[in-house]
Each structure stands twice: as structure tokens, then as C-alpha cells.
């Protein structure tokens, strides 16, 4: 339990070797490694990347490099703090120890809200695919089936979540590796009925940067949020046998491979096909597989996207339940959510998260273009707020960890503090760009409103707490 005083001065670091969460330690290193790899490989990559290619052309490779580099820096900071101070609330706990209760409260509840709203998008997307395969079963029935299955899995034992994610992530990683291998063979003309492509598609159609650097910047806005989801691995690390070692290994192995998967995929796609042939909404992966001559390419990718959506649904349900459990531990959520099963599962926290998830799904099915759209916009840019607080927390905590518990710094942020400041500047630049972009501005404004509302509640709680003391 984190019941030590957490004033805005210098709250105790905690997280020492003898301090453990009252949760199960059922996750193994292989679970965390694959969770780190598969956590961000989702529909945003397989389908949403087409929108990025259409605005940036071959320059989308640079867009992914920039967005991926930012995500790597955030994960390195988060990995450093999580290895030194493992906790089921991860960055919410770190923010509280670095900045005070208001920060832990704000980032924890905003992240929880983000997960349970996005969960509805994933459940609905998976149901639409399943309904296409079996039209006799209505879409709402598929949503119900998915929600019940993953709720039961998360209520039973944490190892069930780990196993689901391990195999989901394995399938996604295998699909991308096979895609890269086939694409490279096609690029070099090794496959039947193919000839070496050369650089025609990279240098033709307006060149490598057909829309200039503004296209690359627009591409960054289109793809940066696809890297959200990496954070769950640091939440899950608290439920492993050796949290500090496990999170360090998972972060090290994940960041480079994910960048390779994302950037590598984009590079072979824009090399094989003219960027101008990409259609927003249609998967560029399907387009490449059809170009190579793989039979049933559309259905193959449908299966992969289906698995990716269910994987994200499962991970979001897990992450949201652990976040609200951690908030309850610190007195920032109802204490009734602290009840843990004999197997170390916070069942009430799981049920609270899935209950709001069901509400989100119903709103998505009933009012996708009104009520739910506002909710989705309200969390659209929240990820940047979370990342920003991770960076600020790391700036504050790193000197204290070096002073009070240097032996726990088993994973260090590169070039501290310069790269941390660089990440903060990059996030501020993304926010400014969103403000000037007509399509992204509503999302930013709604998210700013939601963030302001939570900050006001956090401030009122902080003032009330001080008055009572």
C-alpha cells in the first residue's frame, strides 16, 4: 500500500526491494516482453497508416522516425522510474512522488478515462469484422461476447491476461515479420512474376517529400498517437516476480524492435507502391499483399486487425483496472476497489473499469457521431498530457533517486536531462501543430477541456486536504 504521506514537498520515493503490491506475481518475462512488443501494434498501424502516407508521401518514413523517437524517449524515462520504483499505478505513482497528489490524481484518472473510452472503439471495430464473417449474429452480440470473455479472463488470474496478450502479440509480430520478408523479396524481384523495383516510387510522384516538410509534420500528427499503449508494460511489470529487472528488459527489447517494425513497414510500402495510390481508410498492408499476389490478402489482414483489436481491448481492460486500483490505494478512488481475490486479482477494480467500458460501448453503438464522438475527442490528446507528466516527473525524480537510492537505477535515461527536455519541447510542438491543424484542433480543445476539469477537481481536493490538516 502507498499510504505514506504525499505532500507536494518531498514525498517518500518508496518502491524499495521489500515493498510489493498486494497483487499477484503471475506475469513472466515472456509475457512482459511480448506485451511491450505487441502493445502498440494495432489497427492504427495496419489501417490508420494509410492516412499518414496520403499526406506525407514517402516522407511518412521520417514522420514515423520522429514520432517513434519521441515514444522511445518516453518509454526510456518511464522504464527508468518503473525499474527504480515498481508500482501498479506506474506513471501516476511517479507523478505523485515527483509533483504531489494533484499530479498523481490527474494523470491516473485521465489515463483511466482514455483506456475505457478507447476500449469501446476496439470492441466495436472487432464486432464489425466478426459481423462481416457471420452476418446472422448482430454486432451488439459480438460486443457482448468480447466484453464478457475478457472480463472473465481478467477476473480469473493475471496469468490469463498474460497468456492472451502473449499469443495475440506473437501473432501480430509474426504477421509483420512475414510481411517485411515478403515485401523485401518483392522489392528485390525474388518472388515469382516480380522484378526489382528500384527507387522509382521513392523519387517519382513528386519526390521523397512531395508535400515538403509540412507533409512530414502532418504525418507526425497522423501517426504519433499510434504509439500509445506502450505504457501498459510498466503497469504490468508490478505483477511479475522481479518487477525492476522485468520492466528494464521489456523496455530495452521493445523500443528498438517497435521502431524497426513501424519504420521498416512504411519503407517497404512506399518503395513497392506509389504513395499516391494509397486510399485513407484502406490498409496499405492489404494493398501491398494484393500487389505481390497473395490470395485472400484482404481477409488475411482482417484476421490480423481483428486480433490486434481484441489484444488492445484486453490490454486496456487490464491497464484501466490496475490504474484505478492504484488510485484507490492512494486514497484517490473509492477504497472499496481495493478488495483483492485470493489469486491476487483486484476484481472490483476490473468490474468498475468494464462497467464504464460497457457504457462507452453502448454510447458508441447508439450515438457514434454525437455523444461518443465528444468523449473520443475528449481523450484524443490526453496521451500527450500523460507523456508530458512522465517527462516532468523524471526530471524531478532522477536527482532524488541518485541521491537516495542510486542502486535502483538499473535502467538510465539517455543524456539526462537534455533528451528529457528535448522530448518536452517536441510534445509542446505537437500541441501547437494540433492547434493550427483544422482536423486536429477540435480534438485538442476537447482534450484540454477534459484535462482542465480533472485538474480543477485535483486542485479542490488538494486545497481541502490542506485545510483539514
C-alpha positions as CSV (number, residue, x, y, z in Angstrom):
1,X,0.0,0.0,0.0
2,X,1.1,3.5,-0.7
3,X,-0.2,5.1,2.5
4,X,2.8,7.3,3.3
5,X,2.2,11.0,3.3
6,X,2.4,12.5,-0.2
7,X,2.6,16.2,0.2
8,X,3.8,18.4,-2.6
9,X,7.2,18.8,-0.8
10,X,9.2,15.6,-0.9
11,X,7.0,12.5,-0.6
12,X,9.0,9.3,0.0
13,X,10.3,7.5,-3.0
14,X,9.1,4.1,-1.8
15,X,9.2,1.2,-4.2
16,X,12.1,-0.4,-2.4
17,X,13.0,-4.0,-2.8
18,X,10.9,-5.1,0.2
19,X,7.8,-3.2,-0.9
20,X,5.4,-5.2,-3.0
21,X,1.9,-4.7,-4.3
22,X,-0.8,-6.9,-2.8
23,X,-1.4,-8.2,-6.3
24,X,-0.4,-11.5,-7.9
25,X,3.1,-12.0,-9.3
26,X,1.8,-14.2,-12.1
27,X,3.4,-12.4,-15.1
28,X,6.5,-13.9,-16.6
29,X,9.3,-12.2,-18.5
30,X,8.0,-13.6,-21.8
31,X,4.6,-12.0,-21.1
32,X,6.1,-8.6,-20.5
33,X,8.4,-8.8,-23.5
34,X,5.6,-9.7,-25.9
35,X,3.3,-7.1,-24.2
36,X,5.9,-4.5,-24.8
37,X,6.3,-5.6,-28.5
38,X,2.6,-6.1,-29.2
39,X,1.2,-3.2,-27.1
40,X,1.4,-0.6,-29.9
41,X,1.0,-2.9,-32.9
42,X,-2.7,-2.3,-33.6
43,X,-5.3,-1.1,-36.1
44,X,-3.6,2.3,-36.0
45,X,-0.6,0.7,-37.8
46,X,-2.4,-1.8,-40.0
47,X,-5.2,0.5,-41.2
48,X,-4.6,4.1,-40.0
49,X,-1.1,4.4,-41.5
50,X,-2.7,4.9,-44.9
51,X,-3.9,8.3,-43.9
52,X,-0.3,9.3,-42.9
53,X,1.1,8.1,-46.3
54,X,-1.6,10.1,-48.2
55,X,-0.5,13.4,-46.5
56,X,3.3,12.8,-46.3
57,X,4.1,10.5,-49.3
58,X,7.4,8.6,-48.9
59,X,8.2,11.2,-46.2
60,X,6.0,9.1,-43.9
61,X,9.2,7.2,-43.1
62,X,10.6,10.4,-41.5
63,X,7.2,11.0,-39.7
64,X,7.4,7.6,-38.1
65,X,11.1,8.1,-37.2
66,X,10.2,11.4,-35.4
67,X,7.1,10.0,-33.7
68,X,8.9,6.8,-32.8
69,X,11.9,8.6,-31.4
70,X,9.6,10.6,-29.1
71,X,7.9,7.4,-28.0
72,X,11.2,5.7,-27.3
73,X,12.4,8.6,-25.1
74,X,9.1,8.5,-23.1
75,X,9.5,4.7,-22.6
76,X,13.1,5.1,-21.6
77,X,12.1,7.7,-18.9
78,X,9.2,5.5,-17.8
79,X,11.4,2.4,-17.7
80,X,14.0,4.2,-15.6
81,X,11.4,5.2,-13.0
82,X,9.5,1.9,-13.1
83,X,12.7,-0.1,-12.6
84,X,13.6,2.1,-9.6
85,X,10.0,2.3,-8.2
86,X,7.8,-0.5,-9.5
87,X,4.1,0.1,-8.9
88,X,0.8,-0.9,-10.4
89,X,0.0,2.8,-11.0
90,X,3.3,3.3,-12.7
91,X,3.5,6.9,-14.0
92,X,0.6,8.0,-11.8
93,X,2.6,7.0,-8.7
94,X,5.7,8.6,-10.2
95,X,3.8,11.9,-10.8
96,X,2.5,11.9,-7.2
97,X,6.0,11.3,-5.7
98,X,7.5,13.9,-8.0
99,X,4.9,16.7,-8.0
100,X,2.3,15.9,-5.4
101,X,-1.1,14.3,-5.0
102,X,-2.8,16.6,-7.6
103,X,-0.5,15.2,-10.4
104,X,-1.0,11.5,-9.5
105,X,-4.7,12.0,-9.3
106,X,-4.9,13.9,-12.6
107,X,-2.7,11.6,-14.7
108,X,-4.3,8.5,-13.2
109,X,-7.9,9.4,-13.8
110,X,-7.2,10.9,-17.3
111,X,-5.4,7.7,-18.3
112,X,-8.2,5.5,-16.9
113,X,-10.8,7.6,-18.8
114,X,-8.7,7.3,-22.0
115,X,-8.5,3.5,-21.8
116,X,-12.2,2.8,-21.1
117,X,-13.3,5.1,-23.9
118,X,-10.8,3.7,-26.5
119,X,-11.9,0.2,-25.3
120,X,-15.3,0.9,-26.9
121,X,-13.8,1.7,-30.2
122,X,-11.8,-1.5,-30.2
123,X,-14.8,-3.7,-29.1
124,X,-17.0,-2.1,-31.8
125,X,-14.3,-2.4,-34.5
126,X,-13.7,-6.1,-33.7
127,X,-17.5,-6.7,-33.7
128,X,-17.9,-5.1,-37.2
129,X,-15.3,-7.5,-38.6
130,X,-16.9,-10.5,-36.9
131,X,-20.3,-9.4,-38.1
132,X,-18.9,-9.4,-41.7
133,X,-17.9,-13.0,-41.3
134,X,-21.1,-14.1,-39.6
135,X,-23.9,-11.6,-40.6
136,X,-26.5,-13.6,-38.8
137,X,-25.0,-12.6,-35.4
138,X,-25.8,-9.0,-34.7
139,X,-23.0,-6.6,-34.0
140,X,-24.1,-5.9,-30.4
141,X,-24.0,-9.6,-29.7
142,X,-20.3,-9.8,-30.7
143,X,-19.5,-6.8,-28.5
144,X,-21.2,-8.5,-25.5
145,X,-19.3,-11.8,-26.2
146,X,-15.9,-10.0,-26.4
147,X,-16.6,-8.0,-23.2
148,X,-17.7,-11.0,-21.3
149,X,-14.8,-13.2,-22.4
150,X,-12.1,-10.7,-21.5
151,X,-13.8,-9.7,-18.3
152,X,-13.9,-13.4,-17.2
153,X,-10.2,-13.8,-18.2
154,X,-9.2,-10.7,-16.3
155,X,-11.2,-11.7,-13.2
156,X,-9.7,-15.2,-13.1
157,X,-6.0,-14.6,-12.8
158,X,-3.4,-12.2,-14.1
159,X,-1.6,-15.0,-15.9
160,X,-4.7,-15.4,-18.1
161,X,-4.3,-11.8,-19.2
162,X,-0.6,-12.5,-19.8
163,X,-1.3,-15.6,-21.9
164,X,-3.9,-13.9,-24.0
165,X,-1.5,-11.0,-24.7
166,X,1.4,-13.3,-25.3
167,X,-0.3,-15.1,-28.1
168,X,-2.0,-12.1,-29.5
169,X,1.3,-10.2,-29.7
170,X,3.0,-13.3,-31.1
171,X,0.5,-13.4,-34.0
172,X,0.9,-9.7,-34.7
173,X,4.7,-9.7,-34.6
174,X,4.7,-12.8,-36.8
175,X,2.4,-11.1,-39.3
176,X,4.7,-8.1,-39.5
177,X,7.8,-10.1,-39.9
178,X,6.3,-12.2,-42.7
179,X,5.0,-9.0,-44.3
180,X,8.5,-7.5,-44.2
181,X,10.1,-10.7,-45.6
182,X,7.7,-11.0,-48.5
183,X,7.9,-7.2,-49.2
184,X,11.7,-7.3,-49.3
185,X,11.7,-10.3,-51.6
186,X,9.3,-8.4,-53.9
187,X,11.4,-5.2,-53.8
188,X,14.5,-7.2,-55.0
189,X,12.4,-9.2,-57.6
190,X,12.9,-12.6,-56.0
191,X,9.3,-13.5,-55.9
192,X,7.6,-15.1,-59.0
193,X,6.4,-12.6,-61.5
194,X,8.2,-9.7,-59.9
195,X,11.1,-7.5,-61.0
196,X,13.4,-5.4,-58.9
197,X,11.6,-2.2,-58.0
198,X,14.4,0.2,-57.5
199,X,13.8,3.7,-56.2
200,X,11.2,4.8,-58.7
201,X,8.3,5.1,-56.1
202,X,10.6,6.9,-53.6
203,X,11.9,9.5,-56.1
204,X,9.0,9.7,-58.5
205,X,5.4,11.1,-57.9
206,X,6.8,14.4,-56.6
207,X,9.9,13.0,-55.0
208,X,10.6,11.7,-51.5
209,X,8.9,14.8,-49.9
210,X,6.1,15.6,-52.3
211,X,4.4,17.9,-49.8
212,X,7.7,19.2,-48.4
213,X,8.4,19.2,-44.7
214,X,4.9,20.3,-43.9
215,X,3.8,16.9,-45.2
216,X,6.2,15.2,-42.8
217,X,4.8,17.3,-39.9
218,X,1.2,16.4,-40.9
219,X,2.3,12.8,-41.0
220,X,3.6,13.1,-37.4
221,X,0.2,14.3,-36.3
222,X,-1.4,11.4,-38.1
223,X,0.8,8.7,-36.5
224,X,2.1,9.9,-33.1
225,X,-0.9,8.6,-31.2
226,X,-0.5,5.1,-32.7
227,X,2.4,4.7,-30.3
228,X,0.1,4.9,-27.3
229,X,-0.2,1.6,-25.4
230,X,3.5,1.1,-24.6
231,X,2.8,2.4,-21.1
232,X,0.9,-0.7,-20.1
233,X,4.0,-2.8,-19.9
234,X,5.3,-0.7,-16.9
235,X,1.9,-1.2,-15.2
236,X,2.1,-4.9,-15.7
237,X,5.7,-5.2,-14.5
238,X,4.5,-4.7,-10.9
239,X,2.8,-8.1,-11.2
240,X,6.0,-10.0,-12.1
241,X,8.4,-11.9,-9.9
242,X,11.1,-9.3,-10.2
243,X,9.5,-6.0,-11.3
244,X,12.7,-3.9,-11.5
245,X,14.5,-6.4,-13.7
246,X,11.4,-7.4,-15.8
247,X,10.5,-3.8,-16.8
248,X,14.1,-3.0,-17.7
249,X,14.4,-5.9,-20.0
250,X,10.9,-5.4,-21.5
251,X,11.6,-1.7,-22.3
252,X,15.1,-2.4,-23.7
253,X,13.8,-5.1,-26.1
254,X,10.6,-3.3,-27.1
255,X,11.6,0.2,-28.1
256,X,14.1,-0.7,-30.8
257,X,12.1,-3.5,-32.3
258,X,8.9,-1.4,-32.5
259,X,10.7,1.3,-34.3
260,X,12.1,-1.3,-36.7
261,X,8.6,-2.7,-37.3
262,X,6.9,0.6,-37.9
263,X,9.6,2.3,-39.9
264,X,10.5,-0.9,-41.8
265,X,6.9,-1.4,-42.7
266,X,6.5,2.1,-44.0
267,X,9.7,2.0,-46.0
268,X,8.8,-1.2,-47.9
269,X,5.2,0.0,-48.5
270,X,6.3,3.3,-50.1
271,X,9.1,1.5,-52.0
272,X,6.7,-1.1,-53.5
273,X,3.7,1.1,-54.3
274,X,3.3,4.7,-55.5
275,X,2.3,6.8,-52.4
276,X,-0.5,8.5,-54.5
277,X,-2.3,5.1,-54.9
278,X,-2.9,4.9,-51.1
279,X,-6.5,5.4,-50.0
280,X,-7.3,6.7,-46.5
281,X,-9.3,4.0,-44.7
282,X,-7.9,1.2,-46.7
283,X,-5.0,-0.8,-45.2
284,X,-1.7,-0.2,-47.1
285,X,-0.7,-3.7,-45.9
286,X,-3.6,-5.1,-47.9
287,X,-2.6,-3.1,-51.0
288,X,1.0,-4.4,-50.8
289,X,-0.1,-8.0,-50.4
290,X,-2.6,-7.7,-53.3
291,X,0.2,-6.2,-55.4
292,X,2.5,-9.1,-54.6
293,X,-0.2,-11.5,-55.5
294,X,-1.0,-13.1,-52.1
295,X,-4.5,-14.7,-52.4
296,X,-7.1,-13.5,-49.9
297,X,-4.9,-10.6,-48.8
298,X,-7.9,-8.7,-47.5
299,X,-9.2,-11.5,-45.3
300,X,-5.7,-12.2,-44.0
301,X,-5.3,-8.6,-42.8
302,X,-8.9,-8.7,-41.5
303,X,-7.9,-11.5,-39.2
304,X,-4.7,-9.7,-38.1
305,X,-6.6,-6.5,-37.4
306,X,-9.3,-8.5,-35.6
307,X,-6.7,-10.0,-33.3
308,X,-5.0,-6.6,-32.9
309,X,-8.3,-5.0,-31.7
310,X,-9.0,-7.8,-29.3
311,X,-5.5,-7.6,-28.0
312,X,-5.9,-3.8,-27.4
313,X,-9.2,-4.4,-25.7
314,X,-7.7,-6.9,-23.3
315,X,-4.7,-4.7,-22.5
316,X,-6.9,-1.6,-21.9
317,X,-9.2,-3.5,-19.6
318,X,-6.1,-4.7,-17.6
319,X,-4.4,-1.3,-17.6
320,X,-7.5,0.6,-16.5
321,X,-8.3,-1.8,-13.7
322,X,-4.7,-1.6,-12.3
323,X,-4.7,2.2,-12.6
324,X,-7.9,2.6,-10.7
325,X,-6.7,0.1,-8.1
326,X,-3.6,2.1,-7.6
327,X,-5.6,5.3,-7.3
328,X,-7.7,3.6,-4.6
329,X,-4.5,2.5,-2.8
330,X,-3.5,6.2,-2.5
331,X,-7.0,7.4,-1.5
332,X,-7.8,8.9,-4.8
333,X,-10.6,6.5,-5.7
334,X,-13.2,4.6,-3.5
335,X,-11.4,2.3,-1.0
336,X,-13.9,-0.4,-1.8
337,X,-12.0,-1.0,-5.0
338,X,-9.0,-2.3,-3.0
339,X,-10.5,-5.8,-2.4
340,X,-8.2,-8.4,-3.9
341,X,-9.1,-12.0,-4.6
342,X,-7.2,-15.0,-3.2
343,X,-5.4,-15.1,-6.5
344,X,-4.2,-11.5,-6.2
345,X,-6.7,-10.0,-8.7
346,X,-8.4,-6.7,-7.9
347,X,-11.8,-7.9,-9.1
348,X,-13.8,-4.8,-8.0
349,X,-11.4,-2.6,-9.9
350,X,-11.8,-4.9,-13.0
351,X,-15.6,-4.7,-12.7
352,X,-15.6,-0.9,-12.2
353,X,-13.5,-0.5,-15.4
354,X,-15.5,-2.9,-17.5
355,X,-18.8,-1.3,-16.3
356,X,-17.7,2.1,-17.7
357,X,-16.4,0.2,-20.7
358,X,-19.9,-1.2,-21.3
359,X,-21.3,2.3,-21.0
360,X,-18.8,3.6,-23.6
361,X,-19.7,0.7,-26.0
362,X,-23.4,1.5,-25.7
363,X,-22.8,5.2,-26.4
364,X,-20.6,4.2,-29.4
365,X,-23.3,1.9,-30.8
366,X,-26.2,4.3,-30.1
367,X,-24.6,7.8,-30.7
368,X,-21.3,7.3,-32.6
369,X,-21.5,10.7,-34.2
370,X,-22.6,12.7,-31.2
371,X,-22.2,11.8,-27.6
372,X,-19.5,9.2,-28.1
373,X,-17.6,11.4,-30.6
374,X,-17.4,14.1,-27.9
375,X,-16.0,11.5,-25.5
376,X,-13.5,10.3,-28.0
377,X,-12.3,13.8,-28.8
378,X,-12.1,14.5,-25.0
379,X,-9.4,11.8,-24.7
380,X,-7.7,12.3,-28.1
381,X,-4.8,14.4,-26.9
382,X,-4.8,13.1,-23.3
383,X,-1.9,10.8,-24.2
384,X,0.4,13.9,-24.7
385,X,-0.6,15.2,-21.3
386,X,0.3,11.8,-19.8
387,X,3.6,11.7,-21.6
388,X,4.4,15.3,-20.6
389,X,3.9,14.5,-16.9
390,X,6.1,11.4,-17.3
391,X,8.9,13.6,-18.6
392,X,8.4,16.2,-15.8
393,X,8.3,13.5,-13.2
394,X,11.5,12.0,-14.5
395,X,13.2,15.4,-14.4
396,X,12.2,15.8,-10.7
397,X,12.8,12.2,-9.6
398,X,16.1,11.3,-11.2
399,X,18.2,13.5,-9.0
400,X,16.4,12.3,-5.9
401,X,16.9,8.6,-6.9
402,X,20.6,9.2,-7.5
403,X,20.8,10.8,-4.0
404,X,18.6,8.4,-2.0
405,X,18.6,5.1,-3.8
406,X,21.3,5.1,-6.6
407,X,21.4,1.2,-6.6
408,X,17.9,1.1,-8.1
409,X,18.9,3.0,-11.2
410,X,19.4,-0.2,-13.3
411,X,18.0,1.5,-16.4
412,X,19.0,5.1,-17.1
413,X,17.6,7.7,-19.4
414,X,20.0,8.6,-22.2
415,X,21.8,12.0,-22.0
416,X,19.8,13.2,-18.9
417,X,18.5,15.9,-18.7
418,X,19.0,17.1,-22.3
419,X,16.9,14.4,-24.1
420,X,14.1,14.7,-21.5
421,X,13.9,18.5,-22.2
422,X,14.0,17.7,-25.9
423,X,11.1,15.4,-25.6
424,X,9.1,18.0,-23.7
425,X,9.8,20.6,-26.4
426,X,8.8,18.1,-29.1
427,X,5.5,17.4,-27.3
428,X,4.8,21.2,-27.0
429,X,5.5,21.5,-30.7
430,X,2.9,18.7,-31.4
431,X,0.3,20.5,-29.3
432,X,1.0,23.8,-31.2
433,X,0.7,22.0,-34.6
434,X,-2.6,20.4,-33.5
435,X,-3.9,23.8,-32.6
436,X,-3.1,25.1,-36.1
437,X,-4.5,22.0,-37.9
438,X,-8.2,22.2,-38.7
439,X,-8.7,18.5,-38.3
440,X,-6.8,18.1,-35.1
441,X,-7.9,21.3,-33.3
442,X,-11.3,20.1,-32.1
443,X,-9.7,17.0,-30.5
444,X,-7.1,19.2,-28.8
445,X,-9.7,21.6,-27.4
446,X,-11.9,18.9,-26.1
447,X,-9.0,17.1,-24.5
448,X,-7.8,20.4,-23.0
449,X,-11.3,20.8,-21.5
450,X,-11.3,17.3,-20.0
451,X,-7.8,17.8,-18.6
452,X,-8.7,21.2,-17.1
453,X,-11.8,19.7,-15.5
454,X,-9.7,16.9,-13.9
455,X,-7.1,19.4,-12.8
456,X,-9.7,21.6,-11.1
457,X,-11.1,18.6,-9.2
458,X,-7.5,17.7,-8.2
459,X,-6.9,21.3,-7.1
460,X,-10.0,21.4,-5.0
461,X,-9.1,18.1,-3.3
462,X,-5.6,19.4,-2.6
463,X,-6.9,22.6,-1.0
464,X,-9.5,20.6,1.0
465,X,-6.8,18.2,2.2
466,X,-4.5,21.1,3.3
467,X,-7.4,22.8,5.1
468,X,-8.2,19.6,7.0
469,X,-4.5,19.2,8.0
